[in-house]
Amino acid sequence: MAQDFYEVLGVSRDAEPADIQRAYRRLARQNHPDVNKHSDAEERFKEIAEAYDVLSDPELRRRYDAFGEDFRRVPPDTDPAAWRQARTYADAGAGAGASAGARGRWSSGAGPSGGFGAGDFGDDIDIEDLLGGIFGGRGRGGRGRDGWGPGPVPGSDHEAEAEVSVEEAYHGTERSLTISGPDGPRTLDVMIPAGVVDGQRIRLRGQGGKGSGSAAAGDLYLVVRIADHPRYRVEGRDLHALLPVAPWEAALGASVSVDTPGGAATVKIPAGSSSHRRLRLKGRGLPNRRGKPGDFYAELQIRVPGTLTSDEQRLFEELGKVSGFDARSRR
């Protein structure tokens, strides 16, 4: 039996989406092949990625909860209660010695030993008509090479990470990814759109694992990670940066230039500003193709000259004599 996705992530069946995401991120970091050198780390990482792909998607999770490991093969309009009833019926027939290649039509008085008659499901229940589209048997749902067993199975979804700089996240960029597979490595050129945020997943349809038979290939999910930056700090779509200013600019007020990923911008410093005051540049954070862009926050950092000229020395001394300002006062 396939491993339970909830057990793979170590969460309960009623876990909230945020709990599922936290569990995935923790396990993915621990088991990523670039970090974990154990021989089974790659396989474990794939299991974790597949479990998260299913449980993080509300519709896939609903189907998984309803149909278990067969959720990918059950037709969309299948009633869960009828499916469970049919599955029980099929299992009972197999347990009573039903032939793997037999086409059974069970009706009143003709059920297997200890099996079901008309009182259970009604007259003339055709096992293959009931289950053919669900289990990939000999009916219309496809067949294995032995005339029974699983039919075409969709390929599994895979996941990879791509690290980008803040500037690349702002403007968009392109990455060449080398993906390993049963046929050897292959290279994909991927466009990363402007405005991606840390942790955002980009879906590449049909670039995952190969399906069996005529089934479609899985998808590849590219997880974007924004690298640490020497000047910018990223919070969602908002960007934060320190803005060094001179003492007189902070005291008297000034208009100064600040660098942003989108180019230089002018920020007005109000008179009487102190260090750590944050000035907001609306809409100058990471862009958003579907809504409001982030903001840019410039945090003031008052700096003084490391070495004073004679004139600067004299002026600072005069200021110290005439000013009543106490920097250590809380008022």
N, C-alpha and C positions, 0 to 999 in steps of 0.2 A: 504493500500500500504506500502511496506517496506520502511524504512527510507533511504533517499539518503546518500550514503557513503561520498560524498563531504560535505554535511551539517553536518554529524557526526564529521568530522575532522575540519570543519570550514574553508575550503579552496575553491578556485574557481575551475571550471572545467578545466581550463588551467594551473593549478598550476604545478610548476616544482617539480621533485622528491625530491629535498632537502627541499622544503617548506612543502611537505607532511610528510617527516620524522620529521622535527622540530615540526610540529603541533601534530603528534602522540606522540612524546616523552613528550611534555608538558602536553597533556591531559592524557596520561597513568600515569604520576607521580601524577597528581591531583586526579585521580579517582581510583588508585590502592586500592583494599580492605584493604590492610595492613595500608594504610595511611588515606583514606577517610572512615569514619565510617557511612556515610549515608546509609539508607536501600537500595537505588537503585544504590549504587556505583559499586557493582559487575556486575550488568546487563549493566550499562553504560560502564564499562571497557571492557566487552565482545564485545559491539557494536564498540567501538573504535578499538579494536584489529582486528575485522573482516574487518572493513573499511580499515585499514592499510594493511592487508594481500592482499586485492584486488587491492588497488590503488598503492601499491608499486611494484606490479608485472606487467611489461609492457603488457604482453599478456592478463592477466585477466582484466587489466584496459581497454584495447582496446575493449574487449568483453563487459565489463560493460557499456562503453560509447555507444556501438552499440545496446545492447539488454536490458539494464536496469536490473530490478530485476530478469528477466528470463535468465540472461547470463549463469548460470550454467547448464540449461536444454536445451539450444539451441544447436543442433548438430554443430560440428566444421566447417562443410563446408557450413553452411547456409549463404545466401547472406543477409546482413542487410536490403537492400531496399525491397527485396521480403518478408522478415519477417515483416517489418513494414506494408507493403501492406496487408499481410495476417492477421495481428493483427487487422488492421482497418476493414477488411472484417468480421472477427469474431465478433468484438464488434458491428458492424452494425447489424449483424444477431441477436445477443443477445438483442439489443435494439428494434428490430422489433418483439420480442415475440417468438424467436426460442425456441423450447423445449429443455431442458437440455439433454434429453435422445435421441433426434432425430438424425438420420443420414441424413444430408441434402445434396442434390446435386443440386446446383443452376446453372441454365443455362439461356440462352436468353429467356426473357419473363417469367421466373419462379422465379425471385428474390422476396425478401420480399418487403413489402410496403416501398417505398422510398429507396429501396436497389439497388443492382447492377445487370446488365444484361451482355450480351456477350460483349458489347462495353467496359466494364471495365476490365474484366480479361480473356475474351475468352470463348470458349464453355466448358461446363461440368467441372466446378471446384468443386472438392470434398473437402469439408471443412476438413474432417478428414485426407485425404491423404496429405493435405497441412499443417495441424497444428498438426497432431497426434504425431510426434516426437518432437514437440516444447513445447506444453502445457501439455503433459502427459494425453491426453484424451482417448477416447475409441479406437483410432487407434493403430498403431504399437508401439507408444511411451510409452505404459503402461496405467493403469487406476487406479482410486481411487476405493474405495469399493462400491461407488454408481454407478459405470460404467462411470463416467465422472470425472471432477475435476483433481487435481494434482496427478501425479503418484509418484513413488519413488523419494525422494529428498535427495541429498548427505548431509552428516553431516557437521556441521559448523567447521571451524578451530578455535582452541583455542591457547592461549599463556600463558606461565609461565616464570618466571625469575629464574636464578640460579647464585648465587654469588660465585666467586672463587678467590683465592689469586693469586698473580703474579706467584708464584712458580707453582701453579696448572695449570695456563694458559700456562706456559712454558712446563711442562712435560706431561700435560693431567691428567685427574682425572675421578672419577665416582661420580655420585650424585643419591640419592634415592629421588624421588619426590612423594608426596602424592597429587593426583588429585581428586577433588570432582566431582561427577557426579550423574545422576538420579538413578543409582544403588548403590550409596554410594561411599565412598572414595576407591581409588585403588592406589597402589604403583608401580612406574616404576623405574628401575635401568637404568640410562642413562650414557653412556660413553661420556665424553667431550674430544675431541681430543686435542693433543698438538698444541699450536700455535693459539688458539682462541684469538680474540681481543674483547675489550669492545663493547657491542652492537651487536655482531655477533649472528645470529639466526641459530639454529640447528633444522632441520625439522625431526619430528618423524611421519612417514607415518601411517595413520590409527589410531592414538592415540587421535584424537579430538572427536567432538561430533558424536553420532551415527546417521547414515542415516535412513530414513524411508523406510520400505519395504525392497527391495533388494539393495538399494543404498549403496554405499561405505561410510565408516566413514570418517570424516574430519581428518585433520592433527593437530598435536600439535607442536607449534613452541616454542623452548626453547631459551630465550634471555639471553645471557651470560653478566654478569656484573663483572668487575674486581674490587675488593675491594681496598680501599686506603691501601698503604703499608708504614711502618715506614722508609724504606730505599730507595725504588724505586718509581719513578714517570713514569707513562706510557703515551706515546703519539703514538697512533696507535700500530705499532710493535716495536717502539723505546723505550728504557728504559734509564732513567736518574738517576744518583745517585751522592751524594756528596762524594768526596775523600779527607779526611783530610791528610795533609802533613806537615812536619816540615819545619821551615824557611830555614834550610840549604839544604833540599831536593829540595825545590823550587828554591833556588839560584844556587846550584851546579849541579842540575839534578840528577835523580835517577831512578831506576827501582823498582816499588812497586807492591804489590799484591792488587787486588781489587776483592771483592765478586760479583758474578753475579748469576742469577738463575741457570745457567748451570754449576756452579762451579767457583773456583778461577781462575783468569786470571792475567797476568802481563802487566802492563802499564808503558811505558817509559815517564818520566817527563823531558821535555827539560830544560836545564839550563836557569835561568832567568824567570821562570814562575811566574805569579801572581795569586791571588785568582780569581775564576770565569772562569779561562781558561778551556775550554772543550777539553778533549782528547777522541777520538773516537776509540772504539773497533768494527771493522767491523764484522757484522754478529753475534754479541753476544747478540742481542735483542731477541724478541719472534720469534720462528721459523715459517716457512711458508711452508706448504706441497705443495703448487702449485706455488711457486715462490721464490723471494728473501727474506731472513729473515731480521728482523730489526737490528738496530745497538745499541750498548751500549755506552752511553756518561758519562764519569766520569768528574765531575766539581770540580776543585781543590779548597780546602778550607785550607788556611795556618793557622796553629794553633801554639801558643807559650805555653811554660810551665806555668801552673798557679802559681807554686812556683819554684824559681830558687835555685840551689845549689850554694855554694860559687864559684866554678869554672865556672859555667854558668854565674853567675853574673859578674865575672871578665872578661870573654871573651866577653860578650855582651857590657860591658863598653868599652873595647879596640876597638871593632868593631865600636861603636858609635864615638870614637875619630878619627879613621883613615878613616872612610868611608865618602865619599862626597855625598852619595845617599840621595835625598830628596823625601820621600814618597808622599808628597803633591804637588810635581811639576807635571805638565801635560806632561812634556817631558820625 
